[in-house]
Amino acid sequence: MGSDMFHGQPTLDHDDDHEHHHDEAGEHDHVHEHRPGVLGLFDSIFHAHRHDIDVDDLLEADAEGMRTLWISLVCLTLTASLQSVIVLMSGSVGLLADTVHNFSDALTAVPLWLAFVVGRRPANHRYTYGYGRAEDVAGLAIVVVIVASAGLALWEAYQKLLHPTVMHQVGWVMAAAVAGFLGNEAVALMRIRTGRHIGSAALVADGDHARIDGLTSLGVLVGAVAVALGVPLADPLVGLLISVAILWISKDAAVTIWHRLMDAVDPMLVERAQSVATATPGVVGVHDLRLRWLGHRLHADLHVTVDEELPIVQAHAIAEDVRHRLFHALPRLRDASVHLDPCGHSGTDHHATTAHHRAR
């Protein structure tokens, strides 16, 4: 901050040296839950009261996300492999659509896994905010895969309507549909829970996608039952409905990823941050508050107005108090930059030098 205070625009950024000193000092933690098992034991010994932005927590969140992705990849690959065998035996178009989509859903774990790996790389002079945005780019790739798989299934269903074929092994098709539902629901529960825990929009979107896939598997079951009751066209019709449903779902996933790529956040988060900063003792006003997600980590930038006659050390303490409170209020907050503005009650315009730049 230094002498910039006397020019009216001190900027307090979160830096590594301060963070390390802060941890060593043993100040208040932002996560009051201790991890279970051996990790919890080490936490209680070395980090009895640690900040939510601790590197260990961030690495654990990445590891949890990658672990979930690998488990879901194995689960969906096994489910889709079982279904593909029954597709060859039965010729079911509805089951084919479900199988293709399950394979594509399993493969979406790959770009997300790569994104988690890349996102762990530290910031540098080129990527000054780090690589967290890779997770959102992976989400975009997932949407593309979803749309492509839906298009393939739609084409196959259309061909079967033009050239109907008899479904064989209807009982096995029913069993495969049930397996598809169970596999997708298990993956959905795991992805959504982990995504919400670590704040990953891409992982939550992928979990919602898997949940709908489970429902489409039930659609295949309905189609197989209809075929068994003497309605052969039910199978390709179900395939068409599944494909359309997948395209509709992809719209919601695309909107979610678009919001992340465009730095959109829940307005409630902004209101919470604004309220917390305004309520901090010594803060006269708060403006230019901005929040953005980089992957599953939240970043904040804001200006706070303080009494212009305060000593620099006291003004700095107010800014640190604001940051401290924000870390508590926003669980996934990774970093916060607080810019101090003198109140100007003396009549001095402390921003006169840069006013014309801001107006432009």
N, C-alpha and C positions, 0 to 999 in steps of 0.2 A: 504494500500500500504506500508506504514511505511518504515522500513529499507531495504526492499527487493529491493528498487531502487538501492542501492549500490551494490547489487549482479547482477544487470543487467536485472532482470525479474520481474518488478512490474506488478501485475494483478489488473485491476479495474473491479470489478463486480458490477452489479446493485443490491443494497440492499434496504431493506424496509425503514431503517432509513433515508437514503439519499433521497429516493423518497418522503417520507413524508415532510422532510425539504424543498425539492425542491418545492413541491406544496404550502407549507405554505408561502414560499418566494414570491409567485406570479409571477414566471418567465414565459417565453414565452410558449404558448400552441402549441400543434401540430395539433389540430383540430380547425379550424377557423369557423366551422359551429355550430350554437347553436340549441339545440333540441327545438322543438315546444312545445307550451302549458305550463302546470305547470312545467314540468321538465326543460324546457328552462328558465323559470323565476328563478328557484332555481339555475340553472347553472350560470346565469348572476350575481346573488348575491354572491354566495359562491365560484364559480370557473370561474371567468371572463376569464381566459386564462390558460386552463388546458392542461396537456400533454395527448397524445393519449393513453398512457399506464395506465391512471387513472383506478382504480378498478371499479368505477361506470360505465365507458364506457364498460369495459369487461363484467360486469354483465348484462348490457343492451343488449349487443350483444348476450349473452347466452339466455336471456329472449326472444329476438326477434326470435332467432332460434327455441326455444321451442314453442313459440306461432304459428309460421308458421307450425311446425310439427303437432300440435294438430288440426289446422284448416284443413290442408290437409288430416289428418286422417279421420276427420268427413266427408269431402267432398267426398273422394274416397270410404269410407264405404257406404255412401248413394248411390253413383253411382253404385257400385258393387252389392249392395242389390237389387236395381231396376233391374239390368241386370240379376241377378240370378233367379228372378221370371219369367222373360221372357224366360230364358233358359229352365226352367221347362215346360213352355207353348209351346215352339216352337221346342225344341230338336236341336237347332242350335249349331253345333260344333265350328264354328267360334266365335260365341258369347260366348260360354263356355270358349274358350281359352282367350278371352278378359276379361271375368269376373274373372276367376281364377287369371289372372295377375293383375287385378285391386285390388283384395283382398290382394294379396301378396305385392303389391306396398303400399297399405294402412298400412299394418303391418310393413313395413320398417321404419315407423315413430317411432315405439316403441324402437328399439335399438338405433336409433339416439337420441331420447329423453333421454334415459338412459345415453347415452354418454355425452350429454350436462349437465345432472345433476352431473354425476361423474366428469366431467371436471372442474366443479366449485370448487372442493375440493382443499384446499391449498397444496403446496408441503410439504413433510416431509422427514425424514431421509432415508426412503426406496425409495420413489418416489421423488427424488430430483428435477426433472423437472416438477413435478405436474402430473396431470392426463389428460392432453390435448390429449394424444395419443389414449384415449378411443374412441374419435370421428372417428379416422381412422380405428380402429378395428371394430367399428359399420359399417363403409363403407364396410369392408370385409364381414360382415354378410349379408349386403344388396345384395352384388353380389351373395352370395350363395343362398339366397331366390329367386333372379331373375332367376338363372339357374334352380333351382328346379321347379319353376312354369312353365318355358318354357318346361322342360322335361315332366311334367304332361300334358300340353296342346298338345304337340307333340304326345304323346301316344294316347290321346283321338282322335285326328284327324286321326291318322293312323288306329285306330279301325273303325272309321266311313268310311274310304275308303274301308276297307275290308268288312264291313257290312253296306252298305248305308241305311239311313232312310230318311223319308220325313220330310222336314221342314214345320212346321205349323206357323201360325200367322206371316207371313213374314213382314207385316206392323209394327208390334210391334218390331220385330228384328231391322228394320231400325231405329225406334225411339230410341231403346236402344243403338244402335251404335252411333247415334248423341249425346245422353246424355253422353256416354262414352268419346267421343271426347271433348265435352265442359268441362266436369269435369276434365279430365286429363290436358287440356290446361290451365285451371284456376290454378290448382295445380302447373303445371310446371312454369308458370310465377311467382307465389309466391315463390316457392322454389329457383329458379335461382336468382331472385332479392335479396332475403334475403341472400342466400349463397354467392353471390358476395359482398354484403355489409359487411358481417361479416368475409369474407375470409374462408368459410367452403367448402372444396373440396367435402366432402361427400354429403352435401346438394345440391350443384350444380349438382353433378353426379345424385343424386336422381331426381332433376328437369329435367335434360335432359332425364332421363329414363321415367318420366311421359309424357314428350312431345312426345316421340316416341310411348308411349302407346296410346296417342290420335290419332296418325296416324294409328295405328293398328285398332283402332275403326272404322276409315274411311274404312279400308280394309274389316271389317265385313259388312259395309254398301254396299260396292261394291259387296260382295258375295251374300248378300240378294237380291240385284237388279238382279244379274245374275240368282239366283234361281227363282225369279219371272218371268224372261224371258224364263224359261224352261231349265236351266242348273243346275240340282240338285247337281252334284259333285263339283260345285263352292264353296259350304259351307265348306266341309272338306279340300279342297285345300287351301282356305283362312286360315283355322285353321293351316295348315302346314306352310304356308308362314309367318303367324304371329309368330309362335313358332321359326322358323329359324331367323326371324328378331330380336326377343327378345334375342336369343343366341348371335347374332352378336353385339347387343347393349351392352350386358353384358361384351363383350371383352373390349370395350372402358372404361366402368366403372371400370373393374378390373385393367386396366393399370393405370388409375387415382389414384386409391387407392394404388396400388403397389408403385407408385412414392412417395406418402406421407409416406408409411411405410418404404421406403428405403431412406428417407430424401432427395429426389430429389426436386429441386426448379427450377423455371424459370430462365435460364441463364441471362435474362435481369435484374432480381432483383440483381443478383450478380454483374453485370457490373455497375448498378446504385449505389450500396453500395460502390463498389470499387472507383468509380469516386468521390463520395461525400467525402469519407474518405481521398482520395489523395489530394483533393482540400482544405482541412482544413488547415488554416495557422499554421505553425509550424511542420506539418507532413512532414518528409523526404521521407518516403516510407510506403507502406501497403502490407502485405503478410499474408498468412494463413487465408484468409477470408472464413468463413463458415456461411451458413444460413440453417435453418431447420424449418419446420412447425411442431407444436404440436397442432393438431386440427386446429382451425382457427386462431392461434396466431403464429407469426413469431419470431424466436430467432436468434441472430447474435453473432458470436465470430470472433475476428480479432486481428492481431498484427499491431501496428503502430510504425514506427521508428522515433525517435526524436533526437535532438542534445544531446549528452551525458553530456554536461556541464550545461544543464539547471537545475535550482533548482527544487526540488521535487514538490513544489507547482505549479510552472509554467508548468511542465510536466503534472501534474494532470489536470490542466486547459485545456491543449490541448486535453487530452483524453476525458474530459467531453464535449468539443466542438464537437469532433467527434461523440460521442453518441447523442448529441443534434441534430446534422444535420441528423443523420441516422433516428431518430424518425420522423423528418419531411419528409424525402425522402421515407421511407417505412411505409405507413399508418397502416399496421397491425402488426408492430413491437412491441413485448411485452417486450423484454429484449435485452440488448447488453452488452457484456463483451469485454473490450478493454485492451489488453496487451501491455505494453510499452517496446520497445527495444531501448537501446542507440545506436547511429549510429556507434560507434567504429572507428571514424576517428583518434583516438590516436594510433590505432594499437592493442588495447586490445580486446581479444576475450571474450565478456561478456557471451557467452554461452558455454565456454569450459567445464564446470562442467557437463553439461547434453548433450553435443554434441553426445557422443557415444550412449546414449539412443535414441535420435532422429534418428540417422542413422539406428539403428537396427529396 
